[in-house]
Amino acid sequence: MQALHEELVTSQVTPTTTPNPSAIMQVGTGFWASKTLLAAIKLRLFTELEGKALTAEEIRQKLDLHPRSIYDFLDALHSLKFLNREGQGTTARYSNTADTSFFLDRNKQGYIGGLLEMCNDRLYPFWGTLEDGLKTGKPQNEVKDESTDANPFDAFYADPDRLTQFMEAMAGIQMGAFMALARNFDFSRYQTLCDMGGATGLLAIQVALNNPHMQTITYDLPAVEQVAKKWVERFDAVARVRIQSGDFFKDPFPKADIITMGNILHDWGYEDKLKLAKKAYEALPAGGAFIVIEGIIDNERKENTFGLLMSLNMLIETQAGYDFTFNDFQNLAKEAGFTRFELLHLAGPTSAAIAYK
């Protein structure tokens, strides 16, 4: 018995692998790196550096920064692979990397900084009270102290500047996925597409530009129409993309061969998700496709970390929203009437969950 006791004690204190705190520390202090990048975007560093290689002092003066931490700031961004650096110290010159040049110069069509600007201006402080959300199940954003019936999107629609920032943030997070769908889904059997909750119109634009036979509609609330108009004109897609205003909960969906929703379903609880899926089913012809673009969580719920964290963000932002697995989507779509399903990976953590009528 004594020998057995000693064996158990030994097995409890002698791990099979050496504990390593690296991952804990990297994630636990991850907001340091995140906020450094967000500050650089807010200060328009990458836009200012486009096509240039500047010294720290030149950057400091252009961005009106204090001299105390300018080298720490720029060298941290270099260490994080967001800046190139030639030389060291006062003579060093900093420039954009290929990625920051393409994605973080606000003068380029590939700019995704809108999302990161919103992360900096809105989500960063809201995530500071995640614990409250986990305890109460209530949003932690602008409607935190309001009634449970408060619409989390009303704050955006009431402020044109905030609305524009939100719309462009969504475009930033969706750009790669929308381009991948437009190029990789087989549109040859279809003629028309309606993107519900289309915001800037980016999905409808990308489908039209990459599939010359397609006519598309971007559909959203009336307050969004002017934002969409600017984007459609920006991409020279006026002849192929129609802007239609309405409320997708109150009004019938426009008839189309394909109904799409990009980062829309995760805003709502199950009953509202089901209502939207049923309305999509009713608007489609036989053989039509309902395409939902989200950070679809893997069925085992252990690989798509972004999708899981996005679902936590829905706790921060909405009354009942959550992200979901492909199995969850299939069950929802079956209840709405759909009979055939497929999953198409698009870009990064984002996939298209597709249901056919």
Backbone hydrogen bonds, N-H to C=O, Kabsch-Sander energy under -0.5 kcal/mol:
donor,donor_aa,acceptor,acceptor_aa,energy
5,H,1,M,-2.3
6,E,2,Q,-2.3
7,E,3,A,-2.0
8,L,4,L,-2.1
9,V,5,H,-2.3
10,T,6,E,-2.3
11,S,7,E,-2.1
12,Q,8,L,-1.4
13,V,9,V,-1.3
14,T,10,T,-1.3
25,M,21,P,-2.7
26,Q,22,S,-2.8
27,V,23,A,-2.4
28,G,24,I,-2.7
29,T,25,M,-2.0
30,G,27,V,-1.4
32,W,29,T,-2.1
33,A,29,T,-0.7
34,S,30,G,-2.3
35,K,31,F,-2.7
36,T,32,W,-1.8
37,L,33,A,-2.1
38,L,34,S,-2.6
39,A,35,K,-2.5
40,A,36,T,-1.7
41,I,37,L,-2.1
42,K,38,L,-2.7
43,L,39,A,-2.4
44,R,41,I,-1.4
45,L,40,A,-2.6
48,E,44,R,-2.3
49,L,45,L,-2.0
50,E,46,F,-0.7
50,E,47,T,-0.6
52,K,49,L,-2.9
54,L,94,Y,-2.1
56,A,92,A,-0.5
59,I,55,T,-2.3
60,R,56,A,-2.9
61,Q,57,E,-2.2
62,K,58,E,-2.2
63,L,59,I,-2.5
64,D,60,R,-0.7
65,L,60,R,-2.3
70,I,67,P,-0.8
73,F,69,S,-2.7
74,L,70,I,-2.3
75,D,71,Y,-2.9
76,A,72,D,-2.1
77,L,73,F,-1.7
78,H,74,L,-1.9
79,S,75,D,-2.7
80,L,76,A,-2.0
81,K,78,H,-1.5
82,F,77,L,-3.0
83,L,77,L,-1.0
84,N,95,S,-3.1
86,E,93,R,-2.6
87,G,85,R,-0.5
91,T,88,Q,-0.7
92,A,89,G,-1.3
93,R,86,E,-2.3
94,Y,54,L,-3.4
95,S,84,N,-1.9
97,T,82,F,-0.7
101,S,97,T,-2.3
102,F,98,A,-1.8
103,F,99,D,-3.0
104,L,100,T,-1.8
106,R,104,L,-0.8
108,K,105,D,-2.2
111,Y,108,K,-1.5
112,I,103,F,-2.9
113,G,103,F,-0.6
115,L,112,I,-0.9
116,L,112,I,-0.8
117,E,113,G,-3.0
118,M,114,G,-1.9
119,C,115,L,-2.3
120,N,116,L,-2.2
121,D,117,E,-2.9
122,R,118,M,-2.9
123,L,118,M,-1.6
124,Y,119,C,-2.8
126,F,122,R,-1.5
127,W,123,L,-2.9
128,G,125,P,-0.8
129,T,126,F,-1.8
130,L,127,W,-1.6
132,D,129,T,-0.6
133,G,129,T,-1.6
134,L,130,L,-2.6
135,K,131,E,-1.8
136,T,132,D,-2.6
137,G,133,G,-3.0
140,Q,316,I,-2.3
141,N,316,I,-0.9
144,K,141,N,-2.0
146,E,143,V,-1.9
150,A,147,S,-1.8
154,D,151,N,-1.6
157,Y,153,F,-2.0
158,A,154,D,-1.7
159,D,156,F,-1.2
163,L,156,F,-0.6
163,L,159,D,-2.9
164,T,160,P,-2.4
165,Q,161,D,-2.2
166,F,162,R,-2.5
167,M,163,L,-2.9
168,E,164,T,-2.5
169,A,165,Q,-2.1
170,M,166,F,-2.3
171,A,167,M,-1.9
172,G,168,E,-2.0
173,I,169,A,-2.0
174,Q,170,M,-1.6
175,M,171,A,-1.8
178,F,174,Q,-2.9
179,M,175,M,-2.2
180,A,176,G,-2.1
181,L,177,A,-2.5
182,A,178,F,-2.4
183,R,179,M,-1.4
184,N,180,A,-2.4
185,F,181,L,-2.2
187,F,185,F,-1.2
190,Y,187,F,-2.0
193,L,215,Q,-1.7
194,C,258,I,-2.5
195,D,217,I,-3.0
196,M,194,C,-0.8
196,M,260,T,-2.6
197,G,219,Y,-1.8
198,G,195,D,-0.8
198,G,219,Y,-2.4
201,G,198,G,-2.9
205,I,201,G,-2.5
206,Q,202,L,-2.6
207,V,203,L,-2.5
208,A,204,A,-2.1
209,L,205,I,-2.7
210,N,206,Q,-1.9
211,N,207,V,-1.1
214,M,211,N,-2.5
215,Q,191,Q,-2.5
216,T,240,R,-2.4
217,I,193,L,-2.1
218,T,242,R,-2.6
219,Y,195,D,-2.7
219,Y,217,I,-0.5
220,D,244,Q,-1.7
224,V,221,L,-2.0
225,E,221,L,-0.5
225,E,222,P,-1.2
227,V,224,V,-0.6
228,A,224,V,-2.3
229,K,225,E,-2.5
230,K,226,Q,-1.7
231,W,227,V,-1.7
232,V,228,A,-2.8
233,E,229,K,-2.2
234,R,230,K,-2.2
235,F,231,W,-1.8
236,D,233,E,-1.4
237,A,232,V,-2.6
240,R,237,A,-1.3
241,V,237,A,-1.9
242,R,216,T,-2.7
242,R,240,R,-0.5
244,Q,218,T,-2.4
244,Q,242,R,-0.5
246,G,220,D,-1.8
248,F,246,G,-0.6
250,K,247,D,-0.6
251,D,247,D,-3.3
256,A,283,A,-1.2
258,I,192,T,-1.0
259,I,289,A,-2.5
260,T,194,C,-2.4
261,M,291,I,-2.1
263,N,261,M,-0.7
263,N,293,I,-2.9
267,D,264,I,-2.0
268,W,265,L,-1.8
273,K,269,G,-2.5
274,L,270,Y,-2.8
275,K,271,E,-2.1
276,L,272,D,-2.2
277,A,273,K,-2.3
278,K,274,L,-2.5
279,K,275,K,-2.0
280,A,276,L,-2.1
281,Y,277,A,-2.2
282,E,278,K,-2.2
283,A,279,K,-1.4
284,L,280,A,-1.0
284,L,281,Y,-0.7
288,G,285,P,-2.5
289,A,257,D,-1.8
290,F,355,A,-3.1
291,I,259,I,-2.8
291,I,289,A,-0.6
292,V,290,F,-0.6
292,V,353,A,-2.8
293,I,261,M,-2.7
293,I,291,I,-0.5
294,E,292,V,-0.6
294,E,351,S,-1.9
296,I,294,E,-1.9
297,I,324,F,-2.3
301,R,298,D,-2.1
305,T,303,E,-1.9
308,L,304,N,-1.9
309,L,305,T,-2.8
310,M,306,F,-2.8
311,S,307,G,-1.7
312,L,308,L,-1.5
313,N,309,L,-2.0
314,M,310,M,-1.5
315,L,311,S,-1.0
316,I,312,L,-1.7
317,E,313,N,-2.1
318,T,314,M,-2.6
321,G,267,D,-0.5
322,Y,268,W,-0.6
326,F,297,I,-0.9
329,F,325,T,-2.1
330,Q,326,F,-2.6
331,N,327,N,-2.4
332,L,328,D,-2.2
333,A,329,F,-3.1
334,K,330,Q,-2.7
335,E,331,N,-1.7
336,A,332,L,-1.3
337,G,333,A,-0.7
337,G,334,K,-1.1
338,F,333,A,-2.2
339,T,356,Y,-1.9
340,R,356,Y,-1.2
342,E,354,I,-2.0
344,L,352,A,-2.6
345,H,343,L,-0.5
346,L,350,T,-2.2
347,A,350,T,-1.1
350,T,347,A,-2.4
351,S,294,E,-2.5
352,A,344,L,-3.2
353,A,292,V,-3.0
353,A,351,S,-0.6
354,I,342,E,-3.0
354,I,352,A,-0.6
355,A,290,F,-2.5
356,Y,340,R,-3.0
357,K,288,G,-2.5
